[in-house]
Amino acid sequence: MKSSPSTQQFIDIENIEEDVVILKNSGLRQIIMVSGVNLDLVSDEERNSTLHLYQNFLNSLDFPVQFLVHSRKFNIENYLKNINELEKNEKNELLKNQIFEYGQFIKSFVEQNDIMSKMFLVIVPFNPVSLTPVKFNLFGFFKKNKEEDSSSKNISDQEKQINFRQLRGRTDQVIDGLQSIGLRAVTLNNEELIELFYNFYNPENIEKEKLAVLEKTE
């Protein structure tokens, strides 16, 4: 009886270490979370200035980057737990009842309306020279050719650290460019990357937990 292929066989990620996503073809990626800005809420002068700075930022790059907007249904479980705790600890019966009704209203409202949260991500790539050019996929993850079997395990620790430095140099350049526009930008660490990909590959689920890095960019 044939065993079903594991999910890992369909994912192009080999490993995540030192805040870097290592692909099965030895390509490297770092992911930056960026704060958003609503251009509809600013003056025409400020809007034009932001767009001009953004254009200059793109023109300053000599390597490809990918921008991704990720929308997920908003998770209010922790918020509702806090409301329940407030209700339990409240001694005043009138306030206790008001807190209960507020919690029920929030829960009902979210159930009846799709409240979405958005993440703005920038994916910075670095591909060792030995990689052969292939077709882009999600995040710039390259589709693996059948004849290609260049695993990151074949790269020495010294080569890997050199490649990591090259990637981080690009990431720092992107972060500096984004900050020059007035945006906050933070590189995701190992734990945040794992949670991010868990959410990507489990789209039927609501976000398990708000990424801690979100608090840094809000």
N, C-alpha and C positions, 0 to 999 in steps of 0.2 A: 504494500500500500504506500503510495507516494505521500510524503509529508508536505503540508502547505508551506510555501515560502514565508519567511518571517518578514515583518514590516521593515526591519533594518535593511533588507536587500533592495528595497525600493527608495531608500534615502541615500543621498549622495554624501552624507556626512560621515567621515571616518572617526573624528574625535573633536572634543572641545577642550582646549587647555590654554592657560595664560591669556584668557579673554579673546582667544582666536579660534575661529571655526576652521578645522582642517578637513578638506574634502578628500574623497577616495582617490582622486587623480593628483593629489598633493597640492592643489590650489588652496590658498588661504583667504579668509574673509574676516574683517572686523565689522561690527554693526554699531552704528551710532544712533541713539535716540535723540530726536530734535523737538524742541517746543514749536508749537504752531503760531501763526499770526493771521488774523482775519483782516485782509486788506480792505474789506467793505466798511470797516469801522474806523478807518483812518482817513486823514485828509488826502486830497489829490497829490499834494506836494510830497507828503510822506510816502504815499503809495509809489509814486514815480521814483523816489529816492531808493526805496527798498528794492524795486525791480532792477534799477540800475546797478546796485550793489550785488544783487544776485547774478546778474549777467556778467559782471566783472569776476565774481567768484567762479562761475563755470568756465570762463575763458582762461582762468589762471591754472586750471587742472590740465595735466598732460597724461592722464590715465582715466579710464572709464569709472564711473560710479553709478550706482542704481538707487533711485528714490522709490520708497514704498510707503503707501498709506494703508494701514491695517485697521479695519473696523471690526469690532466685536460687540456682542450684546453686553451691556453694562452689568457688572456683578455687584449687587447691593447686600449680599449675605452678611458681611461684617457690619455694615451700617445698621441693618435690622437687629443684629445681635446687641449692638450698643444701645439701641432704643429699648430693647427688652430689658437690658440691665438697668437703664434709667428708670423704667417703669417699676421694676422689682424694688429698687432702692428708694423710691419716692414715698414719703409718708403722707403727704397731702392727697386725699382721695380725689379731689377735683383735678389736680395736676396729673395724678396717676391715670385718670380716665382720659384726659386730653392726650397724654403721651401714647396711650394704647390706640386711640382713634387715629392719631397721626401715623403710627406705625402701620395700621391697617390700610390707611389711605395710600401711603407710599408703596406698599406691597401690591395693592390692587392696581395702582397706576402703572407700575412697571410691568405687571403681568399683561395688561391690556394694551400697552404701547411699547414698541421696540425702542428702548433707550440705548443708543450706541456710544461706545467710547472709541476714540481714534488714537492710533500711535503713528508718528511720523518717523520713518527710519531711513538711514542712508547706509548702503552696503559698500564697503571699500574693499576692492580685490587686490590680491597680489598672486601672480602665477610664476613659479620658478621657470627659468629659461628652458629647462628640459621639457616643459609641457608643450604639446602640439596644439595648435589652434583648433578649437572645436566650437560647436554651436552653443549660444547662450541659453540658459534655462533660468528658472526662478532664482533670484538673488545673484544672477550671473553664475550660478552653479552650472558647470558644464556637463553636457550629456556625455556619458562614457561610451567610447567606441568599443566594439566587441573585441578588437585585437589589442586594445589598450589595457594594461594592467599595472600601471605605475602607482603603487601604493606609497603613502607617506612613510611607511615603515622602512622603506629603502633609503630614506634620507638620513644622513648622520645628524647627530645632535648639534654639531657645529654649523652645518649647513642650515638646519632648521632655525637656529637662533639668528643667523644672518638674514634669513627670509623674514623672520618675525620682525626684525629691526626695520627692514625695508617696508613692510606693511604698516608698522606703527608710524613711520615717517610720513607715509601717505595719509594715515588717519589723523595725525596731528595737523597736517596741512588742511584737510577738510574741516576739522573742528575750528581752526583759526579763521577759515573763510566764512563759516557759518556764524561765528561769533562777531565777525566784522559787519554782518548784516543786522546784528542785534538779536540773534537767536541763541538759546541755550542748547548746548550739545554735550551729550555724555556717552562715553563708550560703554556698552554692556559688558558686565563681567561674566564669569563662567556660569554662576547660578542663574543669572538673569537670561543668559542665552539658552540654557537648558529649558527654563520655563517658557521662554518665547517659542521655541521649536515644539515643545509639548502642545502649546496652544495652536500652533500652525497645523500640526498633524492630527489634532483632535477638534476639527471645526464644529462638530455637533455639540460640543460642550461650551458652557459659558466660561470665561476666564476663571481659572482656579483662584487666582489671587492677583491683586493689582501689583504690577512690577514695582519694587521699591524705588527703582530709578525714576519712575514717573514723578515721584514727589520732588525730585531734584530739578525736573524740567518744567514744573508747573509754577 
